[in-house]
């Protein structure tokens, strides 16, 4: 699984925050990375004079037309997208005091959906941007989800691994960046149609809080 987010968990930094999990069979990870690498090189050639921080083509740097091109090349039947979006205006402000803890809390709902839809899974490898999870919080992310799977869901036979890589070094995480951006922008604008290019791969999307989201 490749994981990335869109938005900001800070106060007053946009209403919505989205985490996207791009789920692929372990045998397909190279294919997914090659697909994003090809799209990245295309954008760099198209915008030959643009300076890309750390050489990474991020969705936030592109216009909607370019995002559409990338998403159409990425969202194929061999990937499954699971995601969750929080409406920060509808949750207690104390939830955001510990951003890492809330990130973990959101992630467990996505993990639950993934294992429910894939009952034969025995190993979950999560690739995250090393800059997303603070150094002191990396163990808490992995430990939190392991505890959730084993002690709360009684899933003793699932091996869970967290791998932290800076996003500019992993095209899989960059794939998740484009997916998360398209979903989050849809809720921010209400008009952005880029989510339509994600929908063929979108298996599950959740909202927090479910009963007040967007009201």
C-alpha positions, 0 to 999 in steps of 0.5 A, a space after each residue: 500500500 502506498 499512502 499519502 495525504 492532501 490538506 493540512 491537519 493544522 487549524 484554519 488551513 483548509 476545511 478538509 484533510 484526506 488520506 489516500 491508500 493506493 492498494 496493489 498486489 505486491 507483484 504489481 508494485 513495480 508496475 505502479 511505480 513505472 507508471 508514475 515514473 513515466 507520467 512524471 517524466 512526461 510532465 517534466 518534458 512538457 514543463 521543461 523550464 519548471 523547477 521541481 522541488 527535489 525533482 518530484 512532480 507533485 499534484 499541487 504543482 500542476 493545473 487541472 488539465 495536467 492532473 487529469 493526464 496523470 490520473 488517467 495514466 495511473 488509475 487502472 483496474 490493477 489498483 484499489 483506492 481506499 480513502 478517508 476525508 475529515 471535515 475539520 470544522 466538525 471535529 473537536 479542536 483537541 483532536 488536532 492537538 496531536 496530529 500524529 495520533 489523529 492521522 493514526 486514528 483516521 488510518 485505522 478506518 481505512 485499514 479496516 475497510 481494506 482487510 474487510 474487502 480482502 479477507 485473504 490478505 496476510 501481509 500489509 506493507 505500508 509505504 509512507 512519506 518519511 516527512 509526513 510522520 515525525 521521526 518520534 511518531 513513526 513507531 506509534 503509527 506502526 504500533 497503533 495499527 498493529 495493536 488495532 489489528 491484533 487486539 481490537 480485531 483479533 487478526 493475529 495472522 496479518 503481518 503489518 509493516 510500515 516503511 518510511 521513504 521520502 516521497 521524491 524517492 518513491 513513485 508509488 507514494 507519488 501516485 497516492 499524492 495525486 489520488 489524495 489531491 483529487 479527492 480532497 480538492 473535490 470536497 474543497 471546491 465542490 466543482 472539481 471533476 478530477 475525482 471522476 478519474 479516480 472513481 474507476 479505482 475507488 473501492 471505499 471512501 469514508 468521512 469523519 465525522 460521518 454524521 456531520 460531514 460537510 454540513 
